[in-house]
Amino acid sequence: MMSQDCPHMREQFGPLIDGELTADERTMVEAHVRECADCRAVLETLESLHGQLTATLQPLRQRAAAVADRAVSHWE
């Protein structure tokens, strides 16, 4: 069941996954998620999607970086 804290906590999920929260903020969100099954499920879904996107986009990032490096070295 969603509590009054859930909307605020869910706003923190992106920064949590990206490692952008302070230690205190991370502790607060993690404590909430341990107690709230709804938020835990949302966070687990977001973490899974983040992992899938990272795995899918990593090769594209590497190719783009290689193209950029070649272009810069060509112009230098």
C-alpha positions as CSV (number, residue, x, y, z in Angstrom):
1,M,0.0,0.0,0.0
2,M,1.3,3.4,-1.0
3,S,2.2,5.7,1.9
4,Q,2.6,9.5,2.0
5,D,6.4,9.0,1.6
6,C,6.2,6.9,-1.6
7,P,6.0,9.8,-4.1
8,H,9.1,11.5,-2.6
9,M,11.0,8.2,-2.3
10,R,10.2,7.3,-5.9
11,E,11.7,10.6,-7.1
12,Q,14.9,9.4,-5.5
13,F,15.1,6.1,-7.4
14,G,16.8,7.5,-10.5
15,P,19.5,9.3,-8.4
16,L,19.8,6.1,-6.3
17,I,20.4,3.9,-9.3
18,D,22.9,6.4,-10.7
19,G,24.8,6.6,-7.4
20,E,24.0,10.3,-7.0
21,L,22.5,10.3,-3.5
22,T,24.4,11.1,-0.3
23,A,24.9,8.3,2.1
24,D,22.1,9.6,4.3
25,E,19.7,9.9,1.4
26,R,20.6,6.4,0.2
27,T,20.1,5.0,3.7
28,M,16.7,6.7,3.9
29,V,15.5,5.4,0.5
30,E,16.8,1.9,1.2
31,A,15.0,1.8,4.6
32,H,11.8,2.8,3.0
33,V,12.1,0.2,0.2
34,R,12.8,-2.5,2.8
35,E,9.4,-1.7,4.4
36,C,7.3,-0.8,1.3
37,A,6.6,-3.7,-1.1
38,D,5.1,-1.4,-3.7
39,C,8.2,0.8,-3.9
40,R,10.5,-2.2,-3.7
41,A,8.8,-3.6,-6.8
42,V,9.1,-0.3,-8.6
43,L,12.7,0.0,-7.8
44,E,13.5,-3.6,-8.8
45,T,11.8,-2.9,-12.2
46,L,13.8,0.3,-12.7
47,E,17.0,-1.5,-11.8
48,S,16.3,-4.2,-14.2
49,L,15.5,-1.8,-17.0
50,H,18.6,0.2,-16.2
51,G,20.7,-2.9,-16.5
52,Q,19.1,-3.9,-19.8
53,L,19.5,-0.4,-21.2
54,T,23.2,-0.3,-20.1
55,A,23.9,-3.6,-21.7
56,T,22.1,-2.6,-24.9
57,L,23.7,0.8,-25.2
58,Q,27.2,0.0,-24.2
59,P,28.3,-1.3,-27.6
60,L,26.8,1.8,-29.3
61,R,28.6,4.1,-26.9
62,Q,31.9,2.3,-27.6
63,R,31.4,2.6,-31.4
64,A,30.4,6.3,-31.1
65,A,33.5,7.0,-29.0
66,A,35.7,5.3,-31.6
67,V,34.2,7.3,-34.4
68,A,34.6,10.5,-32.4
69,D,38.3,9.6,-31.6
70,R,39.0,9.0,-35.3
71,A,37.4,12.2,-36.3
72,V,39.3,14.2,-33.7
73,S,42.6,12.6,-34.7
74,H,41.9,13.2,-38.4
75,W,41.3,16.9,-37.7
76,E,44.4,17.3,-35.5
